[in-house]
Amino acid sequence: PTGYLLLDLARDWRIDSARIWSTIQADRGIEHGHLKIAAMDGMVNGFVPELVHKVAARFPKVHLDIEITSPDTAVKGIINGAFDIAVVVNVASQDQLNTHWSQEFPLGCVCSKRHPFAQLTSINLQEIISSPIVFQNSTLAIRKLLELRHAWIFDRAAKSVVVNSIQLLKQLVAAGDYVAITSELDAEPELKSLEMV
């Protein structure tokens, strides 16, 4: 019990210290400092590099620490004071969080432009799982969403690979043999470049 009290006290002190420092910095304006950002793997080749370039251009004396992590870990880190900002999707609403931007991103089937599915104008889940498919594992938000709505696809897939990395998922899909169910945000750079459809 005494040890837990000390841990709670130390954690509270760290959070209060971060809040006070943030208030001081906000009063002074953002001129310099350190910003700790948690981001999802799926944003590594799109949103995160763009964010880094914009922050560097606008605030040249601000140093960034970026950690690629799951949405759940990012949220816990925000609440515990380990991160200043989290760039994640599919986060449950919580009183301790301030949401600065939110948007719905529909899920869809992505495949290489060389895959037979690329010629189709529409496709259903039964057809998708008839092809070799890459699924996200349960640490990633889309897997949880799919399990809630369509858990049967994981048992009935003809051939599947399960990964904990959006980047690996996209590489396997781009190679041409696999398809995946993911969001437009996760595959945005590849969809824009027409590497995937």
Salt bridges, closest charged atoms under 4 A:
ASP8 OD1 - ARG11 NH1 3.45
ASP12 OD1 - ARG11 NH2 3.52
ASP16 OD1 - ARG19 NH1 3.55
GLU50 OE2 - LYS54 NZ 3.38
ASP65 OD2 - HIS34 NE2 2.88
ASP72 OD2 - LYS144 NZ 2.27
GLU147 OE2 - ARG143 NE 2.84
GLU188 OE2 - LYS192 NZ 3.24
GLU190 OE2 - LYS170 NZ 3.26
